[in-house]
Amino acid sequence: MKQIILLGIACIIFVSCRHTRQLARTSFPVTDTSHALGKDSITAAGGDMAFNSSLLAGIHKNHIDFHTFSGKLKVDFENDRQKQQNISTNIRMLKDSIIWISVSAPIIGEVARAIITPDSLKAYDKFNKRAYLRAISDARDLLNIPFDFRTLQDMIIGNPVFLTDSIYQVVKTPAIISFSCDTTMYTSLFNVFADDFQLQQSKVMDKDETHNRSCELTYGEYKEVEGRKVPFMRRIFIEEKNVTRVAMDFSKMEFNQPQTFPFNLPASYSRE
């Protein structure tokens, strides 16, 4: 049952097809690299710098802003040990303050609930009557991924993560634009649609080779919600020693409506 909690939290944390629910992996990045430009040549060429600036401006224009958010979705989960389908998940967020997650299984009903703040993660497993309490800085031993609150928030809402303004290795095709960028801990690859700069795919790779860890995210089925263009479909592939595959399909999203975040930790549950 701990995997259900990980499913409801970790898999939501971390998606080229615009439809299909199958957990099939797509090629990444785009295969046409004939126009790839090295980092130095992009910096030196004025035309390329202008294109990069307009590319980043287009991506930033698509940034999804909100005060509160709520969403309902179905999650499929698969790794080398187990497979779970049609896991119902409800998410509520207060920007920069609270992320609330409730996970339900078919027939059983709610099996786990979590509340995440910039400082802490609290979750409980109703099935096994266990509670998980972590400082956010120590949560990686439960989730097995390093993250901060704002990164998690952006992942849920559908904004790019680990995107910097220093981009290189730009590949231009009629349908897709690919590029790379770096942070201290990660190298990130991005695909965006050439017509509107919406995210199609990203891949985050850990620079620490001892981890050999990467995460691919695919986004699709964009819909207009209260003036925001939001991806309702996510596909996630987390690869370390094994591959974890996740399909996330939202059925409903709401922005800036009043939200509550109920979380009552049963005193009888064992603490971990």
C-alpha positions in Angstrom: 0.0 0.0 0.0 3.0 2.3 0.4 3.2 2.2 -3.4 -0.3 3.7 -3.5 1.0 6.7 -1.6 4.0 6.9 -3.9 1.6 6.7 -6.8 -0.6 9.5 -5.5 2.4 11.7 -4.5 5.6 10.8 -6.3 4.1 10.0 -9.6 2.1 13.1 -9.6 5.3 15.0 -8.8 7.0 14.0 -11.9 4.7 13.6 -19.0 4.2 13.3 -28.3 1.1 12.0 -28.5 -1.9 14.2 -27.9 -4.2 11.3 -27.1 -3.9 7.6 -26.2 -3.8 6.3 -22.7 -1.4 3.4 -23.4 1.8 3.4 -21.4 3.9 3.4 -24.5 7.2 5.3 -24.7 7.7 7.9 -27.4 11.1 8.8 -28.9 12.9 11.7 -27.3 14.0 14.2 -28.5 12.9 14.8 -32.0 15.0 12.6 -34.4 15.9 15.3 -36.9 19.1 16.8 -35.5 20.5 18.1 -38.8 19.9 21.7 -37.7 21.2 21.3 -34.2 23.4 24.1 -33.0 26.1 23.9 -30.5 26.0 26.0 -27.3 28.9 28.3 -28.5 27.5 29.0 -31.9 24.1 30.0 -30.4 25.8 32.4 -28.1 27.8 33.9 -31.0 25.1 34.2 -33.6 22.8 37.1 -33.3 20.0 35.5 -35.3 20.1 32.5 -33.1 20.0 34.6 -29.9 17.0 36.4 -31.3 15.2 33.1 -32.0 16.1 31.8 -28.5 14.7 34.9 -26.9 11.4 34.7 -28.9 11.2 30.9 -28.0 11.6 31.6 -24.3 9.2 34.5 -24.5 6.6 32.2 -26.1 7.1 29.5 -23.4 6.9 32.0 -20.6 3.7 33.5 -22.1 2.1 30.0 -21.6 2.9 30.0 -17.9 -0.2 28.8 -16.0 -0.9 31.1 -13.0 -3.4 30.6 -10.3 -4.4 31.3 -6.7 -6.2 28.0 -6.0 -6.5 24.9 -8.1 -8.5 21.6 -7.9 -8.3 18.7 -10.2 -9.7 15.2 -10.6 -7.8 12.5 -12.5 -7.3 8.8 -13.1 -3.9 7.3 -12.7 -2.4 4.1 -14.1 0.8 2.8 -12.6 3.2 0.1 -13.7 6.7 -1.1 -12.7 8.6 -4.4 -12.6 6.7 -5.5 -9.4 3.1 -4.4 -9.8 0.5 -2.8 -12.0 -2.4 -0.5 -10.8 -5.1 0.9 -12.9 -7.9 3.5 -12.6 -6.6 5.0 -9.3 -8.9 8.0 -8.6 -7.0 11.0 -7.4 -8.2 14.4 -6.2 -5.7 17.3 -5.9 -6.2 20.8 -4.4 -3.7 23.5 -4.1 -3.2 26.9 -2.6 -0.4 28.6 -4.5 2.9 28.5 -2.7 1.3 27.2 0.5 -0.6 23.8 0.3 -0.9 20.8 -1.9 -3.6 18.3 -0.8 -3.9 14.9 -2.4 -6.5 12.2 -1.9 -6.1 8.7 -3.5 -8.9 6.2 -3.9 -8.9 2.7 -5.3 -11.8 1.0 -7.1 -14.4 -0.5 -4.7 -12.3 0.2 -1.6 -12.7 4.0 -1.7 -10.1 6.4 -0.2 -6.9 4.6 0.7 -4.5 7.5 1.3 -4.3 11.2 1.9 -1.4 13.6 1.9 -0.8 17.3 2.6 2.4 19.0 1.5 3.6 22.4 2.5 6.9 24.2 1.8 8.2 22.8 5.0 6.6 19.4 5.5 4.9 16.3 4.1 2.2 14.4 6.0 0.5 11.4 4.6 -1.5 8.4 5.9 -2.3 5.0 4.6 -5.9 4.0 5.7 -5.5 0.4 4.6 -2.4 -0.4 6.7 -3.1 2.3 9.3 0.3 4.0 8.9 1.2 7.7 9.0 4.2 9.3 7.3 5.6 12.5 8.7 8.6 14.2 7.0 10.3 17.6 6.9 10.2 18.5 3.2 14.1 18.4 3.2 13.9 14.8 4.4 11.1 13.6 2.1 13.3 12.1 -0.5 13.8 8.9 1.5 10.0 8.4 1.2 9.6 9.6 -2.4 13.1 8.7 -3.7 13.2 12.0 -5.7 14.7 15.4 -4.8 12.2 18.2 -5.2 11.1 21.5 -3.6 7.6 22.7 -3.1 7.5 25.0 -6.1 8.8 22.4 -8.5 6.1 20.0 -7.4 3.5 22.7 -7.8 4.6 23.4 -11.4 4.6 19.7 -12.2 1.0 19.3 -11.1 -0.2 22.4 -12.8 1.6 21.7 -16.1 4.3 24.3 -16.1 7.9 23.4 -17.3 10.3 22.5 -14.5 14.0 23.0 -14.4 13.8 25.5 -17.3 16.5 28.2 -17.4 17.1 31.0 -19.8 20.5 29.6 -20.9 19.4 27.2 -23.7 21.5 25.4 -26.2 21.4 22.5 -28.7 18.3 23.9 -30.4 16.7 21.7 -33.0 14.1 23.2 -35.2 11.5 21.1 -37.2 8.2 22.3 -38.7 6.2 20.7 -35.8 8.6 20.6 -32.8 11.4 22.7 -31.4 13.8 20.9 -29.1 16.5 22.4 -26.8 18.5 21.7 -23.7 19.4 23.7 -20.6 21.2 23.0 -17.3 20.8 23.6 -13.6 23.3 22.7 -10.9 21.8 19.2 -10.4 20.2 18.4 -13.7 20.4 18.5 -17.5 17.0 19.1 -19.0 15.7 18.5 -22.5 12.5 20.1 -23.9 10.2 19.6 -26.8 7.7 22.4 -27.5 5.1 22.6 -30.3 6.4 25.0 -33.0 3.1 26.7 -33.5 2.3 27.8 -30.0 5.3 26.9 -27.8 3.2 24.6 -25.6 5.1 21.8 -23.8 5.1 18.5 -25.6 7.8 16.6 -23.7 10.6 17.1 -21.3 13.4 14.9 -19.9 15.3 15.6 -16.7 18.6 13.8 -16.1 20.5 13.7 -12.9 24.1 14.9 -13.3 25.2 12.6 -10.5 26.2 9.6 -12.5 26.0 7.4 -9.4 22.2 7.8 -9.5 21.8 7.2 -13.2 18.3 8.6 -12.8 16.1 10.3 -15.3 12.4 11.3 -15.7 10.6 11.8 -19.0 7.3 13.7 -19.0 4.9 13.9 -22.0 2.0 16.4 -22.1 -1.0 16.4 -24.3 -4.8 16.9 -24.8 -4.6 20.6 -24.1 -7.9 22.3 -23.2 -8.9 25.8 -22.5 -9.9 26.2 -18.8 -10.9 29.7 -17.7 -8.5 31.4 -20.1 -5.7 28.9 -19.5 -4.5 26.3 -21.9 -3.8 23.3 -19.7 -2.6 19.7 -20.6 -5.2 17.2 -19.4 -3.0 14.2 -20.3 0.5 13.3 -18.8 2.7 10.3 -19.4 5.6 9.8 -17.0 8.6 7.4 -17.3 10.9 7.4 -14.2 14.1 5.4 -14.8 16.7 4.4 -12.3 17.4 0.8 -11.7 14.0 0.0 -13.2 11.4 1.8 -15.2 8.2 3.2 -13.6 5.4 4.1 -16.0 2.6 6.4 -15.1 -0.5 7.6 -17.0 -2.4 10.6 -15.6 -5.6 11.7 -17.2 -7.5 14.7 -15.7 -11.3 14.7 -16.1 -11.8 18.1 -14.4 -9.8 21.2 -13.4 -10.9 24.4 -11.7 -9.0 27.6 -10.9 -9.5 30.2 -8.2 -12.5 28.6 -6.5 -12.7 28.4 -2.6 -11.0 25.2 -1.4 -10.7 23.3 1.8 -7.8 21.0 2.8 -9.1 18.5 5.5 -6.4 16.4 7.1 -6.9 14.7 10.4 -4.2 12.2 11.3 -5.7 9.3 13.3 -3.9 9.0 16.6 -4.0 5.2 16.5 -1.9 4.9 13.3 1.7 3.9 13.5 4.2 6.6 12.6 7.0 6.3 10.1 
